[in-house]
Amino acid sequence: MMKNKEYDVIVIGAGPGGSVIARRLSQYGHSVLLIEKREQIGFPVRCGEASTTLEDIESYGPIDEDCIETIIDGLFVYGPGGTTVESIKKDTGIMLNREKFDPCLAKLAEQDGVELVTNARAESVSAVIGKFREVSIVTPQGTEKIKGRMIVGADGMESLVGRMAGLKCLHNVNSTCTGVDIEVEGILTDPRYLTFWQGHDFINDGYIWSFPKVKSNVTNFGAGFLIPKSKDLSIQDITLQWLYKLFPEAKVNKITGGLISVSGNLKEYVTDRLILVGDAAHHTNPLTGGGIAAAMRAAKEGAEVIHNGLIKDDLSKNFLKNYEERCSIVFGKKHQLLLKFRKFLLGQKREDQIEFYKVIKTFVKSNFSYLALIKCPIITLKCLYRYLRSSSKI
């Protein structure tokens, strides 16, 4: 049961975005209720668990060492036509343990004054009534109606909060990715790198990955595809086929999966006294499907805007548009470029894709020097022409 009947802010969903925005708003001095529909925060994990740099993650608060599985120093891509691309850069990112990381963020929020209630589901969100919205919350003890001056929907890919508030946030079939993650015993590939396969056989509609979790001595072997199945095979079947093709002795611990938004940010994810954060706002990277870093950054921006709105007593849609503008600046415009790039890459014929990977390999090998592309001017110009032509159609 909730301690109060009224809060400054009600945050729905205790993933990374929800916990970060709840904690920051509480640090600003506001009363915050954070609810999570599941009994156990961070479980089940439906994520590849790769994220941004350790420095970026730690900027949101002190993170337990157990949450960090691996420090990533680069990536290795097996492209079509035998072309491989290796990019080495220390502290490129990290592998997280989401079963520990998500509860860690929620605990930090609690320590800073947030009221956290698990096994609590938002059944409905009312229209604005005076200076409040009312959330109907279902718990094992019954249903309660709680008022919030501000509502934050951080309820993930299956978000209902936005729809309850009248926002157009349904996912288009063409802008979702079918994701499968298979936890395999042992480290399958170089523990320093994230490893990818793209453009082979029937995986031209997405990619396969191998992400090492060194502390747990397991590998997240997974796939992301823009189609639900291929040649009558489910994405799970395709991923398992590739796993056993590459690693015949692989021992599977568990398999999870779900849909991932790869549409780029929603055109609109604020309304009067309500915003969406993270996957609920389609804040995922349209190329990789990763969403942890963007969700946490959106939470930071959202907390500042909401804090200012509470002080000014202005939580109108017009004022909250500042949050959308901030998100557009810090990652939204980049996401739009990545969306164009993904459509270009996956839309190419196989022979064109092989040429493109050769250009990328030259570029990366030269430490990202554009001068190196002069060595293959014809192929570079052909790829540039195809990209510009593809972008003009989007």
C-alpha positions in Angstrom: 0.0 0.0 0.0 1.1 3.6 -0.7 2.1 5.8 2.3 0.3 8.8 0.9 -2.6 9.7 -1.4 -0.9 12.5 -3.2 2.6 13.0 -4.6 4.5 15.6 -6.6 5.5 13.0 -9.1 4.4 9.4 -9.8 6.9 7.4 -11.8 5.5 4.2 -13.4 8.2 1.6 -14.1 11.5 1.0 -12.2 13.9 0.3 -15.1 17.0 2.4 -15.5 15.0 5.5 -16.8 12.4 5.3 -14.1 14.8 4.9 -11.2 17.1 7.7 -12.4 14.3 10.2 -12.9 12.7 9.3 -9.6 15.9 9.7 -7.7 16.9 13.0 -9.3 13.4 14.5 -8.6 13.6 13.4 -5.0 17.1 15.0 -4.7 15.5 18.2 -5.9 13.2 18.0 -2.9 10.0 16.6 -4.5 7.8 13.8 -3.1 8.1 10.9 -5.5 6.3 7.5 -5.8 8.0 4.9 -8.0 5.9 1.8 -8.8 7.0 -1.4 -10.6 4.5 -4.0 -11.8 6.9 -6.9 -11.2 7.7 -8.2 -7.8 11.4 -8.4 -8.6 13.1 -5.4 -10.3 15.3 -6.3 -13.2 13.8 -9.7 -13.8 13.2 -11.2 -16.2 16.1 -9.7 -18.3 15.1 -9.1 -21.9 18.2 -7.2 -23.1 21.6 -7.9 -24.5 23.0 -5.9 -21.5 25.7 -4.0 -23.4 25.7 -0.3 -22.6 27.7 2.9 -22.6 31.0 3.6 -20.9 31.6 3.0 -17.2 32.2 6.7 -16.7 28.8 7.6 -18.2 27.0 5.0 -16.1 28.7 6.1 -12.9 27.7 9.7 -13.6 24.1 8.7 -12.5 25.3 7.4 -9.1 27.6 5.0 -7.3 27.2 1.6 -9.0 28.0 -1.7 -7.2 31.0 -3.5 -8.8 28.8 -6.6 -9.1 26.6 -4.8 -11.6 29.5 -4.5 -14.1 30.3 -7.8 -15.9 32.9 -6.7 -18.5 34.8 -3.6 -19.6 34.6 -3.6 -23.4 37.6 -2.4 -25.4 36.2 -2.6 -29.0 34.1 -4.5 -31.4 34.6 -7.1 -34.1 32.2 -7.3 -37.0 32.1 -10.3 -39.4 30.6 -8.8 -42.5 29.6 -10.3 -45.9 32.1 -11.6 -48.4 34.7 -12.5 -45.8 35.2 -8.8 -44.8 35.9 -8.3 -41.1 36.0 -5.0 -39.3 37.9 -4.6 -36.0 37.6 -1.4 -34.0 39.8 -1.2 -30.9 39.1 1.6 -28.4 39.6 1.2 -24.6 36.5 1.6 -22.5 34.2 1.6 -25.5 31.4 0.4 -23.2 30.5 -2.2 -20.6 28.5 -5.3 -20.1 25.9 -5.0 -17.3 24.2 -7.6 -15.1 20.7 -6.2 -15.3 19.4 -8.4 -12.5 21.8 -6.5 -10.2 22.0 -3.2 -12.0 18.3 -2.3 -12.1 17.8 -3.1 -8.4 20.9 -1.1 -7.6 19.5 2.0 -9.3 16.1 1.5 -7.5 17.9 1.2 -4.2 19.8 4.4 -4.8 16.4 6.1 -5.5 15.0 4.7 -2.2 18.0 5.9 -0.3 17.4 9.4 -1.6 13.8 9.5 -0.4 11.8 7.9 -3.2 8.9 5.7 -2.1 9.3 2.4 -4.0 6.5 -0.1 -4.3 6.9 -3.3 -6.3 4.1 -5.7 -7.5 2.1 -2.5 -8.2 0.5 -2.1 -11.6 -0.9 1.2 -13.1 -4.4 0.2 -14.3 -5.4 3.7 -15.5 -4.3 7.3 -15.7 -7.0 9.9 -15.6 -7.2 13.1 -17.5 -6.0 16.3 -15.8 -8.2 17.2 -12.8 -7.2 20.6 -11.5 -3.5 20.4 -10.9 -3.4 16.6 -10.7 -3.7 13.3 -12.6 -5.0 10.3 -10.8 -3.4 6.9 -11.2 -5.4 3.7 -10.3 -2.8 1.3 -8.9 -3.4 -2.4 -8.4 -1.5 -4.3 -5.7 -2.1 -7.6 -4.0 -3.8 -5.7 -1.2 -6.3 -4.1 -3.6 -6.7 -1.0 -5.8 -5.8 2.5 -4.8 -6.3 5.9 -6.5 -3.3 8.1 -6.0 -2.9 11.7 -7.2 0.3 13.1 -8.8 1.0 16.6 -9.9 3.2 15.0 -12.6 3.2 11.5 -14.1 6.2 9.8 -15.7 5.6 6.8 -17.9 8.8 4.7 -17.8 6.9 1.4 -18.4 8.9 0.1 -21.3 8.2 -1.3 -24.8 4.7 -2.4 -23.8 3.9 1.0 -22.4 0.3 1.7 -21.6 0.8 5.0 -19.8 1.1 7.0 -23.1 -1.9 5.4 -24.6 -3.9 6.1 -21.5 -3.0 9.7 -21.8 -3.9 9.9 -25.5 -0.4 9.9 -26.9 0.2 8.1 -30.2 2.8 5.5 -29.1 1.6 2.3 -30.7 4.5 0.4 -32.5 4.4 0.0 -36.2 5.3 -3.5 -37.5 8.0 -2.0 -39.7 9.6 -0.1 -36.8 10.0 -3.0 -34.4 12.8 -5.5 -34.1 12.3 -9.1 -32.9 15.0 -9.8 -30.4 16.2 -13.1 -28.9 18.9 -13.5 -26.2 20.4 -16.8 -25.4 22.5 -17.2 -22.3 25.3 -19.7 -23.0 27.8 -21.1 -20.5 31.4 -19.9 -20.9 32.9 -17.1 -23.0 32.4 -17.9 -26.7 34.3 -15.0 -28.3 37.1 -12.5 -27.3 36.2 -11.3 -23.9 37.4 -7.8 -24.7 35.1 -7.3 -27.6 31.5 -7.2 -28.6 31.2 -9.5 -31.7 28.7 -9.2 -34.5 27.7 -11.1 -37.6 25.8 -9.3 -40.3 25.0 -9.8 -44.0 25.4 -13.6 -44.0 22.9 -16.0 -45.5 19.4 -15.0 -44.2 20.6 -12.5 -41.6 20.5 -9.5 -43.9 17.4 -8.2 -42.0 19.4 -7.8 -38.8 22.4 -9.1 -37.0 23.7 -11.8 -34.6 25.8 -10.8 -31.6 28.0 -12.4 -28.9 28.4 -10.3 -25.8 30.8 -11.7 -23.0 29.8 -11.5 -19.3 33.2 -12.3 -17.8 32.3 -12.2 -14.1 29.5 -14.7 -14.6 31.4 -16.7 -17.2 28.5 -16.7 -19.6 27.9 -15.2 -23.0 24.8 -13.4 -24.2 24.4 -14.8 -27.7 21.5 -13.1 -29.5 19.9 -11.6 -32.5 17.8 -8.7 -33.6 15.8 -8.9 -36.8 13.3 -6.6 -38.5 11.2 -9.6 -39.4 9.3 -12.1 -37.1 10.5 -15.2 -39.0 12.4 -16.2 -42.2 11.7 -19.2 -44.4 9.2 -20.5 -41.9 11.8 -20.4 -39.1 11.2 -18.3 -36.0 14.0 -15.8 -35.1 14.7 -18.0 -32.1 15.2 -21.0 -34.4 17.5 -19.0 -36.7 19.6 -17.8 -33.7 19.9 -21.3 -32.3 21.0 -22.6 -35.7 23.7 -19.9 -35.9 24.8 -20.6 -32.3 25.4 -24.3 -33.0 26.9 -23.6 -36.4 29.5 -21.4 -34.9 29.8 -23.2 -31.5 28.7 -26.8 -31.8 29.4 -27.6 -28.1 27.5 -24.6 -26.8 25.4 -25.2 -23.7 22.3 -23.1 -23.4 21.2 -21.9 -19.9 18.1 -19.9 -20.9 16.4 -18.1 -23.7 14.5 -14.8 -23.6 13.1 -12.5 -26.2 10.7 -9.8 -27.1 10.1 -6.8 -29.4 12.5 -3.8 -29.5 11.5 -0.4 -30.9 13.9 0.8 -33.6 11.7 3.6 -35.0 13.6 6.6 -33.5 12.0 8.9 -30.9 8.3 9.3 -30.9 7.2 12.5 -32.6 5.4 13.5 -29.4 5.9 12.0 -26.0 4.7 14.7 -23.6 1.2 16.1 -22.8 -0.2 18.1 -19.9 1.3 16.8 -16.6 2.8 13.7 -18.2 5.9 12.6 -20.1 7.3 9.3 -21.3 10.9 8.1 -20.8 13.1 5.4 -22.3 11.6 2.6 -24.3 8.1 4.0 -23.7 9.2 7.1 -25.7 11.0 4.9 -28.3 14.3 6.2 -27.0 16.2 3.2 -28.3 19.1 3.3 -30.8 17.5 2.5 -34.2 20.7 0.7 -35.4 21.5 -1.5 -32.4 18.3 -1.6 -30.4 20.2 -0.5 -27.3 18.2 1.7 -24.9 19.8 1.9 -21.5 22.1 4.9 -22.1 19.4 7.0 -23.8 16.8 6.1 -21.1 19.1 7.3 -18.4 20.0 10.5 -20.3 16.4 11.2 -21.0 15.6 10.7 -17.3 18.3 13.3 -16.4 16.8 15.9 -18.9 13.3 15.1 -17.8 14.0 15.5 -14.1 15.4 19.0 -14.7 12.4 20.1 -16.8 9.9 18.7 -14.4 11.7 20.3 -11.4 11.6 23.7 -13.2 7.9 23.1 -14.0 7.0 22.3 -10.5 8.7 25.4 -9.2 7.0 27.6 -11.9 3.7 25.8 -11.4 3.6 25.1 -15.1 3.5 21.5 -16.2 1.6 22.2 -19.4 2.3 20.3 -22.6 3.8 23.5 -24.0 6.3 23.8 -21.2 7.1 20.1 -21.2 8.1 20.3 -24.9 11.4 21.6 -23.5 12.1 18.0 -22.5 11.5 16.7 -26.1 13.8 19.4 -27.4 16.5 18.5 -24.9 16.3 14.8 -25.9 16.4 15.7 -29.5 19.7 17.6 -29.0 21.5 15.0 -26.8 20.5 11.9 -28.7 17.4 12.3 -30.9 19.1 13.8 -34.0 21.8 11.1 -33.8 19.1 8.4 -33.6 17.6 9.8 -36.8 20.9 9.5 -38.6 21.3 6.0 -37.3 17.8 5.2 -38.6 18.8 6.4 -42.1 22.0 4.4 -41.9 20.2 1.2 -40.9 17.7 1.5 -43.7 20.6 2.1 -46.1 22.7 -0.8 -44.8 19.9 -3.4 -44.7 18.4 -2.2 -48.0 21.5 -2.9 -50.1 22.0 -5.9 -52.4 24.6 -8.4 -51.2 27.3 -7.3 -53.6 26.7 -3.6 -52.7 26.9 -4.5 -49.0 30.3 -6.3 -49.5 31.6 -3.1 -51.2 30.3 -1.0 -48.3 32.1 -3.2 -45.7 35.4 -2.8 -47.6 35.0 0.9 -47.3 34.2 0.7 -43.6 37.2 -1.6 -43.0 39.5 0.9 -44.7 38.0 3.8 -42.7 38.3 2.1 -39.3 41.8 0.7 -40.0 43.0 4.2 -40.7 41.7 5.3 -37.2 38.7 6.9 -38.9 40.7 9.1 -41.3 38.6 10.4 -44.2 41.8 10.7 -46.2 42.2 7.0 -46.2 39.0 6.7 -48.4 41.0 8.2 -51.2 42.6 4.8 -51.6 39.3 3.4 -52.8 37.6 6.4 -54.5 35.3 4.6 -56.9 33.8 2.2 -54.3 33.6 5.1 -51.8 31.7 7.3 -54.2 29.4 4.4 -55.2 28.6 3.8 -51.5 28.1 7.5 -50.9 25.7 7.8 -53.9 23.7 4.8 -52.6 23.5 6.3 -49.2 22.3 9.7 -50.4 19.7 8.0 -52.7 18.5 5.8 -49.8 18.3 8.8 -47.4 16.2 10.9 -49.9 13.5 8.2 -49.8 13.1 8.2 -46.0 
